[in-house]
Amino acid sequence: MSIDRNKQLIRRLMDAHERHDVAVIHEILSPQLKWHVAGAPEPLGREEYLKGMDEGHAAFSDQRITIDDLVGEGDRIASRTTVEMRHSGRFQDIDATHRKVTFASVWFYRIVESHVVEAWLVDEDFLTKLRAP
């Protein structure tokens, strides 16, 4: 696939994340997905990733993902995004604060045959923002 088509795929994935369109996300993420999260000891598989995404959508409403930069080379796409959401449900050990949270996020994707097969995620620590007085 061309870099432009890979970028379109990632735009579609981000849009599906924002709308919580599980069918599209399931279509784009490879069954053999390895999702690396900064600080986690092991990458997540696709089903683990989808479960975490569902938990996030249950705890955070009004999600908006803005792609600030999208660049590609070979089979890799990198995105710098701004994520906005409202903490409307319990997340981990934090009861809903109903605060709007905005944070930066950087994602790197490896794409093979129109599927994300590997991804790396680095987020700004938004949990600290939820715990702040």
C-alpha positions in Angstrom: 0.0 0.0 0.0 1.1 3.5 -0.6 1.9 5.9 2.2 -1.2 8.0 1.3 -3.5 4.9 1.5 -1.9 4.0 4.8 -2.6 7.5 6.1 -6.2 7.2 5.0 -6.4 3.9 6.9 -5.2 5.6 10.1 -7.6 8.5 9.7 -10.4 6.0 9.3 -9.1 4.2 12.4 -9.0 7.4 14.5 -12.5 8.3 13.3 -13.7 4.9 14.3 -12.1 5.3 17.7 -13.8 8.6 18.3 -17.2 7.2 17.3 -16.5 3.9 19.1 -17.2 2.0 15.9 -16.0 -1.4 17.0 -16.8 -3.1 13.7 -14.5 -0.7 11.7 -11.8 -1.0 14.4 -12.1 -4.8 14.3 -11.7 -4.7 10.5 -8.6 -2.6 10.6 -6.7 -4.2 13.4 -5.0 -7.5 12.5 -6.0 -10.6 14.4 -2.3 -10.9 15.2 -2.0 -7.3 16.5 0.7 -6.4 18.9 -0.2 -3.2 20.7 2.7 -1.8 22.7 1.7 0.7 25.4 4.5 2.7 27.1 5.3 1.3 30.5 3.5 -2.1 29.9 5.6 -5.2 30.2 4.0 -7.0 27.2 2.1 -5.9 24.1 -1.6 -6.4 24.0 -3.3 -8.6 21.5 -6.3 -7.4 19.5 -9.0 -8.7 21.9 -7.2 -7.2 25.0 -6.9 -3.9 23.2 -10.6 -3.9 22.2 -11.5 -4.7 25.8 -9.5 -1.8 27.1 -11.0 0.5 24.5 -14.5 -0.5 25.6 -13.6 0.3 29.2 -12.2 3.7 28.2 -15.4 4.5 26.2 -17.5 3.5 29.2 -15.6 5.9 31.5 -15.0 8.8 29.1 -17.7 10.5 27.0 -17.5 13.2 24.4 -14.3 11.9 23.0 -12.6 13.9 20.3 -9.4 12.9 18.6 -7.6 15.6 16.5 -4.8 14.5 14.2 -2.2 17.2 14.5 0.5 15.5 12.4 0.4 12.3 10.3 3.7 11.2 8.6 4.7 8.0 6.9 7.6 6.0 5.6 7.5 2.5 4.2 5.0 0.5 6.1 5.0 2.9 9.1 2.7 5.7 9.9 3.2 8.1 12.9 0.5 10.4 14.3 0.6 13.1 16.9 -2.8 13.7 18.2 -4.7 15.7 20.8 -7.4 13.8 22.7 -10.3 15.5 24.5 -12.8 13.7 26.6 -15.1 14.0 29.6 -14.5 11.7 32.6 -18.0 10.6 33.0 -17.6 7.1 34.6 -15.3 5.2 37.0 -11.9 4.6 35.5 -9.4 2.4 37.3 -9.6 3.6 40.9 -11.0 7.1 40.1 -14.7 7.9 40.4 -16.1 10.1 37.6 -15.0 13.7 38.0 -17.0 15.0 35.1 -14.0 17.1 34.1 -13.0 17.6 30.5 -9.5 16.2 30.0 -7.2 17.1 27.1 -3.9 15.4 26.5 -1.3 14.7 23.8 -0.8 11.3 22.3 1.8 9.8 19.9 1.0 6.6 18.0 3.2 4.6 15.6 1.6 2.0 13.4 3.0 -0.8 11.1 0.6 -1.6 8.4 0.5 -4.8 6.3 -2.1 -5.4 3.6 -4.5 -2.8 4.9 -4.3 -4.0 8.5 -2.5 -2.5 11.6 -0.3 -5.4 12.7 1.7 -3.5 15.3 1.3 -0.3 17.1 3.1 1.7 19.8 1.3 4.3 22.0 2.8 7.0 24.2 0.2 9.2 26.0 0.6 12.2 28.2 -0.3 11.2 31.8 -4.0 12.1 31.8 -4.7 10.2 35.0 -2.6 12.8 36.9 -5.0 15.4 35.5 -8.0 13.5 36.8 -6.5 13.2 40.3 -5.6 16.9 40.5 -7.7 19.0 42.9 
